[in-house]
Amino acid sequence: MDTAELIEIANREGQLLADAAAEAGVDAPVPTCPDWRVRDLLSHIGQVHGWAARIVGEGLTDPVRPTLQPAPADAELLSWYREVHGRMVGTLTDADPELKCFTFLPTEYPLGFWARRQAHETAIHRVDAESARGGALSPFTPEFAADGVDELVVGFHGLDRSRVRTDAPRTLRVRATDHDAVWTIHLSQDVPRTVRDGEGAADCELSGPAGDLYLALWNRLPITALHTEGDEKLAELWREHSGI
């Protein structure tokens, strides 16, 4: 997906998130994040937006952690979130396409990385806000959902900190039924290695619409929402150890 499209999605998802949070109220529990209430969700995502905007806006090239400043009081929290989200979107929109700055996943295009990361960060937390509000979740396009699965399995779980490991080599396949995307995740005692193909046998295959894969692999739907073929223990391994 191109950078402009991802920025547009980050913008739309943030507006949906804020609208759902307003309907739920800041004290509402967040079922998809059991330790949180909506105020915690807004504080977290607002801090992340501010962090991303600072890195991109200032062109920071060294690693920097989010600055965890206290969020405003409940009465101002929603307007604060809308403001910091709008500032993040504006910063991404106005940035030089050739920007060089810090990223925490390998990339040749830092601006595209941050547009992608903020689009998916916002989309997953929009689901959290809508789960607090109740009712139907806003849908994802299969293309965007598949991109989110790709960022998760190829990107995040290609890092040393991934805890999805097995004592003996095993293979977990993930297949979208409404998109041509398929991933094969090679598991062992080392960092998972993911390839974008469906070649060879797999010990377990998880399949479903890309939107369901996206939410289940990010632990926003139960893994049982997916069709599982083969060793169900690998699906359970993902559920227990894949948290970012």
CORZIGI-V121089 format. One record per residue. RES is the residue in one small letter. PSI is psi in whole degrees, -180 to 180 (999 if undefined). BURIAL is b if it has 24 or more other C-alpha atoms within 12 Angstrom, else e. D_FIRST is the distance of its C-alpha to the first C-alpha in Angstrom with 2 decimals. Layout:
BEGIN
res/psi/burial/d_first
RES/PSI/BURIAL/D_FIRST
RES/PSI/BURIAL/D_FIRST
END
This chain:
BEGIN
res/psi/burial/d_first
m/144/e/0.00
d/164/e/3.79
t/-44/b/6.70
a/-40/b/8.59
e/-40/e/6.74
l/-38/b/6.83
i/-42/b/10.35
e/-41/b/11.27
i/-43/b/10.66
a/-38/b/12.65
n/-51/b/15.22
r/-43/b/15.68
e/-37/b/15.89
g/-37/b/18.42
q/-41/b/20.46
l/-41/b/20.63
l/-49/b/21.64
a/-41/b/24.34
d/-43/b/25.64
a/-39/b/25.99
a/-39/b/27.68
a/-40/b/30.04
e/-37/e/31.03
a/-39/b/31.57
g/146/b/33.47
v/-19/b/33.16
d/-1/e/35.73
a/139/b/34.09
p/153/b/33.33
v/102/b/29.79
p/-33/b/30.20
t/-13/b/27.00
c/82/b/28.19
p/-23/e/31.95
d/-3/e/33.13
w/153/e/31.41
r/172/b/32.28
v/-34/b/30.02
r/-37/b/31.43
d/-40/b/30.24
l/-49/b/26.72
l/-41/b/26.62
s/-45/b/28.24
h/-55/b/25.82
i/-33/b/22.54
g/-41/b/24.19
q/-40/b/25.20
v/-43/b/21.73
h/-44/b/20.37
g/-39/b/23.35
w/-49/b/22.81
a/-43/b/19.25
a/-37/b/20.47
r/-46/b/23.42
i/-47/b/21.66
v/-47/b/19.29
g/-36/b/22.04
e/-4/e/24.72
g/41/b/22.78
l/132/e/24.37
t/-13/e/24.25
d/151/e/26.44
p/138/e/25.61
v/138/e/26.41
r/157/e/26.72
p/140/e/26.23
t/111/e/29.39
l/82/e/30.81
q/150/e/32.81
p/135/e/34.49
a/158/b/32.61
p/171/e/34.69
a/161/e/37.12
d/-39/e/36.11
a/-27/e/37.04
e/-3/e/34.59
l/-45/b/31.81
l/-43/b/29.65
s/-36/b/29.98
w/-45/b/29.29
y/-46/b/26.01
r/-39/b/24.95
e/-46/e/25.97
v/-33/b/24.25
h/-45/b/20.97
g/-37/b/21.27
r/-40/b/22.15
m/-47/b/19.12
v/-43/b/16.78
g/-40/b/19.04
t/-45/b/19.03
l/-41/b/15.28
t/-40/b/15.41
d/-7/e/18.45
a/152/b/17.63
d/126/e/17.95
p/-25/e/14.74
e/15/e/17.03
l/138/b/18.09
k/122/b/19.69
c/173/b/20.21
f/138/b/20.68
t/158/b/18.06
f/5/e/19.23
l/150/b/16.86
p/136/e/16.81
t/152/e/14.29
e/-8/e/14.81
y/85/e/12.68
p/-40/b/14.24
l/-42/b/12.78
g/-38/b/9.16
f/-50/b/10.94
w/-34/b/12.76
a/-45/b/10.17
r/-47/b/8.46
r/-42/b/12.11
q/-33/b/13.44
a/-46/b/11.08
h/-38/b/12.16
e/-46/b/15.61
t/-40/b/16.17
a/-46/b/15.05
i/-40/b/17.37
h/-22/b/20.11
r/-40/b/19.82
v/-41/b/20.79
d/-45/b/23.66
a/-40/b/24.81
e/-31/b/24.77
s/-32/b/26.70
a/-36/b/29.23
r/-37/b/29.58
g/164/e/29.94
g/-173/e/29.01
a/147/e/25.92
l/143/b/22.48
s/140/b/19.82
p/163/e/17.41
f/152/b/13.75
t/150/e/11.75
p/-36/b/11.74
e/-46/b/8.03
f/-43/b/7.69
a/-43/b/10.96
a/-37/b/10.27
d/-37/b/7.60
g/-38/b/10.54
v/-43/b/13.01
d/-46/b/11.53
e/-39/b/11.70
l/-54/b/15.16
v/-36/b/16.73
v/-42/b/15.53
g/-74/b/15.38
f/-42/b/18.02
h/14/b/20.23
g/4/b/20.25
l/157/b/22.28
d/-29/e/26.07
r/-7/e/26.30
s/133/b/24.96
r/8/b/27.99
v/91/b/26.98
r/156/b/29.69
t/151/e/32.32
d/-43/e/35.77
a/153/e/35.42
p/130/e/32.38
r/163/b/30.51
t/126/b/27.34
l/125/b/25.04
r/143/b/22.58
v/124/b/19.81
r/127/b/18.88
a/135/b/16.91
t/-10/e/19.23
d/19/e/16.99
h/161/e/14.09
d/13/e/14.57
a/135/b/13.48
v/140/b/16.50
w/142/b/17.44
t/118/b/20.93
i/115/b/22.10
h/115/b/25.27
l/145/b/27.47
s/-164/e/30.60
q/-12/e/32.42
d/-176/e/29.86
v/135/b/26.24
p/144/b/24.17
r/119/b/22.50
t/134/b/19.50
v/149/b/18.52
r/66/b/15.89
d/170/e/18.61
g/31/b/21.42
e/144/e/24.27
g/173/e/27.64
a/154/e/29.33
a/144/b/28.08
d/-29/b/30.45
c/140/b/28.37
e/130/b/25.46
l/129/b/23.64
s/157/b/22.03
g/176/b/21.00
p/147/b/18.37
a/-38/b/15.01
g/-39/b/15.85
d/-40/b/19.21
l/-47/b/18.00
y/-51/b/15.77
l/-37/b/18.83
a/-41/b/21.42
l/-24/b/19.98
w/11/b/19.69
n/35/b/23.27
r/-11/b/22.83
l/152/b/24.21
p/146/e/27.01
i/-21/b/26.15
t/-9/b/28.64
a/-16/e/26.22
l/156/b/24.71
h/128/b/26.66
t/128/b/28.18
e/125/e/29.80
g/-148/e/31.89
d/105/e/32.86
e/-18/e/32.10
k/-28/e/33.04
l/-35/b/29.69
a/-41/b/27.96
e/-37/e/30.46
l/-45/b/29.85
w/-48/b/26.17
r/-40/b/27.29
e/-28/e/29.90
h/4/e/28.30
s/-1/b/24.51
g/139/e/24.64
i/999/e/22.80
END
